[in-house]
Amino acid sequence: MTKRIALVSYGLILSAVIGVIAALFLIIENLLSELVWMTSNQLLQILLVVIGGFILYFLLKRWPNLPKTAHDSIAELKANQTIDYQDVFVNLLITLVILTFGAGVGPEAALLSAIISLSIWQADNLRYLYFHYDELKQLQISERMKRLFNPFAYRQKYDQKIALKATKVVRQKKLLYGIFALNGVISFGLLLHQTDQPSFVTKLGQTNWNLKQIWIVPVLVIFGMIFARVCKWIYRFFNERMSKISLSLSMNVAVGVLGIIVIVLLEPELLFSGQHSLHLLVGDWSQKTVLFLMGMAILKLIFLAWCLNFNWRGGDIFPLTFAAMTLGFAVAQLLPSFDKLLIVAVVATTFLSEMVSPIIGGIFLIFFFPIQLWVIILVVAGLLYVIDKKVASVQQK
């Protein structure tokens, strides 16, 4: 019983540490971004972006395989059953530079990668406590704490043969990890709340849709699918062309800097991931024309692709969400007799489902819309999930 209490207590402490690290990353990113972009002088902004480019170049020259994304970490975990988490803070540092200096990518890729890596670190530490519990009990408290809270010195890597000896823990592992994950989320949320960080979610207003308008939903889904697939084709075409051009690291970073400078001059509101710019759609951009909104959605997608291809890497969920919402509001202006948020919800869900996945598209977007639209969003995402499965099944045959 004492051993179990020790494991649970230790796990709660470590999961809280992971939550705090994730929150601190976002807090520091917000502070640095505000510091760098507090000036409205475009020449000074351009100079700062160039300085950011030099910093990024020197960091990538030292660590060319970073920043890692969640996809990279999952692939490494599947291949090796573990992750090298020694570079987790360097990964976050490089991402901080990318995000701070205006790249049109999101923090979620590096943040999820860090959480995955730190979760493996937590598991290795818990494994060490489990297999060395009797040895640790014999040590003085100061020495015991020194071992348990040394970040990297005392760990037990995953070994299938050794893991078989811990059958009781294995049976309870899912429950324990669920508790630890919830504890980490609570720690993360509390720290963000206590520091008054801006919310990830912008409420888009109220809806008054009714069943008489439901017939427009299939039309909007088809439009969203076509638009998304055209975007994916253009993106693949762009990637193929870029892959044939062999640029040095310095040139890659410099071309990325050039893209950020263009956005500074054309439309500064498109800088960063877009997560804190969604308020524009119900604020300053609410009276903009259809052409303007369509242009901003397309420009955001181009900016995202540019950054990803020229070493200013990061997450794509928030930029794609911003583009999807902007596209939805553009379509809503073409159909003034329909409920605006119904149109935005269907178009955004379809586009994000096609570009990322229906699961992410459905679950992520419901937080932005009134509860009356959740059924529509989840049904559209569910339909696209079924279509994806059917298409994948046909292609396998």
N, C-alpha and C positions, 0 to 999 in steps of 0.2 A: 504493500500500500504506500509506503514511504517513497519507494522508487517511482511509482506512478505519479504521486504528487510532485516529486522533483521534476519529472519529465514535463508534466503539464505546466508547472510554474515557469520552467526554463523556456518552454515553447511560447508561452504568452509574452514573456519578456522579449524574446528574439523577434516575434511577429510584430510587437509594438515598435521595435527598433526599425524594422523594414517599413512599416507605415510612416514613421517619422522621417526616414530618409526620403521616401517618395514625396511626402509633403514639402520637405525642405527644398527638394529639387524644383518644385513648381514655385515656391515662394522666392527662391533665389532667381529663377528665370524671370519672374514678374518684376522684381527689383532691378535687375540688370537691364531689362528691356526698357523700363521707364527711365533709367539713368541715361542709357545710350540715346534714346529717342526723345528726350525732354526738350531738345531744341527744335524749332520750326524752320531753321535755316537749312535749305536744301543742300547747299555746298558743304556745310558742316556734316550733314547726314551722309552725304556721299563719301566724304573723307573718313568718317567712322566705319562705313561699310568696307572701304578699302583696308583699313586697319584690321577689321575683323577677318578679312580675307587672308591677310598675312598671318594672323594668329592661327586660323584654321589650317593653313598650309603647313606651318611648322609642327602642329599637332599631328596632322595626318602623315607627315613625313616620318614621324617617330612611331606612329601606330596606324599603318596603312589599312588594316582590316577593320577599323572602327569608323563610325559607330555601328554597333550591332543593333539589329531590330529584334522584335519578338520572334519573327520567323526564323532568324539566324539562331537564336537561343534554343528554340524548339527543335530545329534540325540537329543542332549539336547534342541536345539531350537524347534524342532518338538514336543517334549514331553511337554515342558513348555511354549512355545511361547516367551521365553526369555532365557538369558544365565547369569550365575554368572561369571562376568568378573573381580571379585576382585583378582583372581589368575593369571591374564594374564601375568604379569611380572615375576612371579615365574615360570610359564610355559616356558617362553622364556629363563630364567636363566638356568633351568635344561637342556633345549635343547642346549644352548650354551656349557655347560659342555660336553654333549654327542658328539656334532659336533667337538669341539675343540680337544678332545683327540682321534680322529681318527676313530670313529665308521663309518661303511659303510652305513650310512643313509643320507637322504637329509634334508635340512632346510624347505622344502615347507609345510610339515604337520603342524608343530608348527606355522609357519608363517601364513598360511591360517587360522588356528584356532584362532590366535591372531587377525587377520584382521576381522574375523567373530564376535568375542567377542567385539572388539573395535567398530565395526559398530553398534552393539546393544547398546553399551554405547553412541555412537553418537546419535542414534535414541532416547534414553531415555533423553538425554540432550536437543535435539530439541523439544521433547514433553513437557519438563518442560518449555522451553521458550514460546511455543505456549499457554499453558494453564495458565501460570502465567505472561503473557506479561503485562497486565494492572498493576499488583502488582509491577513488576520490573520497570516500567516507573516511579513509584512514589519514587523510591530509588535514593540515590545519586550515581553518576557514579562509585565511588570506591566500594561501597557496591554491585552495580549491577555486576561489573566485578568480584568481589570476589565470587559471587554466580555462575555466568556463567562459570567461569574457575576453580572452585573447582572440582577436578576430580570425586569425588564420593558423595558429600554431597547433592547436589540439582539435583534430577533426577525425571522423571515421568515414572514409569514402564508401560509397555503395559497393557491396560485394554480394553477389547472389548467394554464395555458399554461406557467408556469415548471416545474411538476412534470414535464411531458413531457420536459424536458431531463435529468431525473435517472432515466432508465430503468433503469440498472444498480442504483441504490439501491432503486427501486420493486420490482424483482424480489426483492430480499433483505429488503424491509421487514417482512414477516410474521415471518421468522426473527429479525430484530433486535428487533422489538417483543416477541416471545415471550421472548427472553433478558432484555430490560429489565424485563418484567413479573415474571419469576421473581426477578430481582435485587431488585426492589422488595418482593416478598413476603418474601424472606429477610431484608431489612433490617427490615421491619415485625415479623416474628416474633422476630428476635433482640433487638430493643429491648424488646418486651413480655416476653420471657423473662428478660432481664437485670434488669428492674424488678419481677419477680414479680407481674405482673398476673393477676387471676383469669381462669380459662379461659372461653371462650365456650361450651364444651361440658360438659354434665353427664352422666356415664354413669349410665344408669338401672337398671343391675343385670344379672343373668344371665337367660337364657331356657332353657326346656326343652320348647319346642313340638315337636310331632310331626305326621306326616301325617294322623293320625286327627282332628286339630283343624282341618284345612284347610277343611272345609266351612263353617266360621263366617265365613271371609274375605269371600265375596260379601255376606253379610248385613250385616257391618260396613261394607263399602264403600257399600252402599245407604243405611244409616243416616247415615254421614258425609256423603254427597252431599246427602241431604235436609236435614240440620242446617245444612250450609254454605249451601245455597240459600235456606233460610229466613232465615239471618243476612244474606245479601246483599240479600234483598228488604227486610228491615227497615232495613238500612243505607241503601239507595236511598230508601226512604220517609222516613227521618230527614233525609237530605240535601235532599230536595225540600222538606220542610217548613222546614228551616233557611234554604234559599235564598230563601224568600218573606219571611223576617224580615230587615229591613234594620237591622243594628246598626252602630254606630260601632266603630272600632278599639278604643277604650278599653273599650267594653262587651263586645266579643268576648273580649278578653284577660281581663276581669274574670269573665265567665262561665266561661272556662277555669280561672281560679284557683278559682272556687267548686267546680268538679268535682274538682280536686286536693284541696281541703280536705275534701270529702265522703269521698274515699278515705282520707285521713289518719285520719279519725274512724272509718270503717267497717272497713277492712282495709288497713293500711299496707303489707303484703307485696305488694300489687298496684301500688304506685308503681313508676315507672321502666318499662323495656321488658319485664322479665320474664326477661332472659337470665341473670341471676345469682340468680333465684328458683326455678329448676327443681329445685334440691335439695330444696325443700319437699315435692315429690311423692314422694320416696323417704325423706323425713325426717319432719318434724312433721305433714304432711298425710296420711301413709300410712295412718293409722287413722281418717281423717275419713269422714263418711257420704257416700253418693252425692249427696244433695241439696246438701251443702256444696260438694262438688267441682263439681257442675253450676252451682251459683250463682256460684262463683268464676270459672269459665270465661266465663259470660255477663257477669258484672260487668266482667271484663277487656276483653271485646269492647266493652261500652258505654263504658268509660273511654277506650279507643282511639278510638272514633268521636267521642266528646266532644272530646278533645284535637285531633284532626285538623280538626274543624269550627270550633273557636274559637281559631285562630291559634297553638296549641301544636303545631306540625306536626313530623313526623319520620317515621321508618321504621315499617312495619307488620309486617315479617317476624318479629321476635322476639316482639312481643306476640301475634301470631296463633299462633306456635309454642307459647307458654306456654298459651294458651287451648286449642289442639289437644291438647296433652299432658294438660292437666287434664281435658278431656272424655274422653280415652282412659282415664285412670285411673278416672274415674267409671263408664264402661261396664264396665271390667274388674271392678269390685266387684259388678256385676250378674251376672257370669258367672264365679263362683269356680272352676268346674271346668275352665276353659280357662287356658292360659298367659297370665299378665298382660301381659307385654311384647308378645306377639303381638297382643293386642287393642289395646294402646296404639299400636303401630306402624301397624296398618292404619287405625284411626280417625284418628290424627294425620296420616298421609300423605294420606288421602282429603280431610280437612278443609282442610289447607294447600294441597293441589293445586287444590281448588275455589276457595279464597279468593285464592291468588296465582297459581301455575301448577304443573303436574305436574313440570316440570323442576326448579324450585326445591324443591318439596315432596319429590321423590325424593332429589335430591343432598344437600340440606341436612340432612335428617333421619337419614340413615344414620350420621352421626357420633355420634348420641346412643345408638344401639342396638348390641347385640352383632353380630358379623359374621354369625352364624347367621340373622339376620333381614333382612340386606341384600337377599337375593333377593326376599323377600316385598314389601319396601318398593319396590324398583325395578319389580317386576311390576305392583303396584297403580298406581304412578305412570305406568308405560307404558300400562296399560289406560286410565287417565283421559286421558292425552295423545291416544290414538287416538279416544276418545269425543268429546273436545273438537274434534278435527279433523273428525270426521264431522258433528257438530252445526253447526260453522261452514260446512262445505260445503253442507249442506242449507239453511241460512239464506241463503246467497248465491244459491242457485237460486230 
